[in-house]
Amino acid sequence: MKFNNIKITIFKELRGIIRDRKSLQKLILYPLMIPLVILLFGLLFDSVNESTYKVGINYALTTEEQEIIKKLDNISMKQYNNKRSLEKAYNQGKISGYIIKDDNTYKIYADTSQNSGEIVISMTNVYLDSYNQILGKTYLIKNNIDPNKVFNSIIIQEHTLTKDESNVMTNIVFSMIMTYLIMIVIMVCVVVVTDATSGEKERGTLETILTFPIRTSELVLGKYLATSILSFIIGLIAYLSSIPTFFIGKEFFTSYKDITFNTNINTVLLVIFVILLTSLLSSGVCMALAGKAKTYKEAQSSLQFITILPMIPYFLRFMEIDNYIFNLIPIANCGGALNDIVANTINGKTLLTIIVTTIIYTIIILMYISKQYQKEETLFS
Amino acid sequence: MIEVNNISKEFQKEIGKGKKQRFYADEDISFEVKDGEIVGLLGPNGAGKTTLLRIIAGIMKPTNGEVLIDNKSYEKNDIEVKKNISFLSGNTKLYKDISCIELLKMCASYYGMNKKDIEKRINTVVKRFDMSSFKNQRIGNLSTGQTQRVGVARCIMHDPHNYILDEATSGLDIISSQVILDFIKEERTKGKCIIYSTHYMEEAENICDRVVLINKGKIVAIGTPKEIEQDTKTTNIRDAFFTLIGGNKNEIQ
């Protein structure tokens, strides 16, 4: 095998991709998605946490009720004359829900299919429970009964086992970012592979190359390495750009204040290594899938589904499913590993399994590709 | 010298749901092309010319038979054999996002030429095909004629001894065609060995020393244009072809 031929092919493929305006636009846009996602989610989390929902009422608040509501961050009350004016205000979007008081019955109206409706229901329940307790206590005191004996006959103490209060938020944010990171690597592979395989067939340039004194294995390896190199570089840029974006995000968004982005050198190197493994495997999988595609479009559609693979660990995490077998799912396991590495929850056994299986999958895929591209139906389909 | 010995190529085609039928694109084809000779390969669409040329160029393997290029077989050392051939097809496109110079450099690099030789050779071919005015332009911005000149230029970068030309003048204007035909004649005088496939019967009659008429994957006649005309009692190769195969005259230009 001549390394010079592989080098020329790598250079040819990279130059072709970089000079193609549409492909270049994609390569620039993909890594920009990560900082954009970080900032957008910071904005979203802050807006959810800081939003105050207006609740309409048809009664005047007592001093005790006013005190309770003051302590609740997410809701404020506005008084209306009657039910009709409450309904009108709700339909006009001036209030997120309303309470109608009828004697000692408080009827809460809110749309629970909306996030705002859910919050209104839960916060008004908190408010009314608290108010109910105050009324109860007042009654008991009037009747010379110690309210502590009624309400505090048992004592509840809450002890959190959470090591770091920011963990929930950290897991959500990091899961999303690492999922996107793997998706970016795959999307770059799709762009390069479609051009390098079916694109070359469609243009009719593959025939020219095949007449050169180059072995098919050198040609395939050149195309494979060009895809791996570019997807790795773009993945690396995406990851590295996420670090300063997080520090900027911490300055601007209160939701990110408690999040610690692990920039320990070992973690960074491990993440880079997993990105490299993902690039090597994804490039191979894409080349194998695109091999028989006759046209650019056919290749694109046959490659679309693998961009969904990184979503698997994301969903499994939300469903709280943790099975060791999932570490064997190609590509998806790399996404899972990245999540665990940045969250500092990775264990040696899992990491080793993912590394070894990814290397084995890559070798198998490369053997398959080299056989596949020897076939005339692949080269001339 | 190119020797084509008993070449057959079998393919499968789908004839219905999951049903496949075997057929021969080329069947038991033998001929040779000597040094300093242009041999025309003539035939209608689907005759098996492109498949045969792909086999001769070493990019497709025959089902049976063997191709020898300067007495060397692809089976023994295809890389060495490919260094002495050049394949040009009118249908083959070039990389549109690179300049003519970049393409020539890339092609020469595949042939293992060093930088100094590449520079020298580029100067020669740029002059030979009058490419100075557009040599630094991206190929995608060139006219059809200019693109085909670049295509021919990349073919001669490694100064091959054997040429396999498939519809090299297809779709070109008279001037661009003439540039390519002049180049082919010039290479013949240098003792090069050329296989020239074309639809244009008159063109073949003018430049080919011998022609191989092929139809439905089989050779129907082989010889100099004069010999074939005499054998078929016709006055030109076009009429000779129809005498031999019959069929619709509109298929052949």
Contacts between the chains, C-beta under 8 A, distances in Angstrom:
chain1	res1	chain2	res2	distance
A	4	B	109	7.3
A	4	B	112	7.1
A	5	B	110	6.4
A	8	B	106	6.4
A	8	B	109	5.0
A	8	B	110	6.0
A	12	B	95	7.6
A	12	B	106	6.0
A	15	B	97	7.4
A	15	B	98	6.5
A	15	B	102	7.8
A	16	B	95	6.3
A	16	B	97	5.8
A	16	B	98	7.5
A	19	B	97	3.9
A	19	B	98	7.0
A	19	B	138	7.9
A	20	B	97	5.8
A	203	B	93	4.8
A	203	B	95	7.8
A	203	B	96	7.8
A	204	B	89	7.8
A	204	B	91	5.9
A	204	B	92	5.0
A	204	B	93	4.4
A	205	B	92	7.1
A	205	B	93	5.8
A	205	B	94	6.8
A	205	B	95	5.9
A	207	B	54	7.7
A	207	B	59	6.5
A	207	B	87	7.8
A	207	B	89	6.6
A	207	B	92	5.4
A	208	B	87	7.5
A	208	B	92	5.2
A	208	B	94	7.3
A	209	B	110	8.0
A	210	B	59	4.1
A	211	B	57	5.0
A	211	B	58	7.1
A	211	B	59	5.8
A	211	B	82	6.6
A	211	B	85	7.1
A	211	B	86	7.4
A	211	B	87	4.0
A	212	B	82	6.6
A	212	B	107	7.1
A	212	B	110	4.2
A	212	B	111	7.1
A	213	B	79	4.6
A	213	B	80	7.5
A	213	B	82	4.1
A	213	B	83	4.8
A	213	B	110	6.6
A	213	B	111	6.3
A	213	B	112	7.6
A	214	B	79	7.6
A	214	B	110	5.8
A	215	B	79	6.8
A	376	B	60	6.1
A	376	B	61	7.4
A	379	B	59	7.6
A	380	B	54	7.9
A	380	B	60	7.4
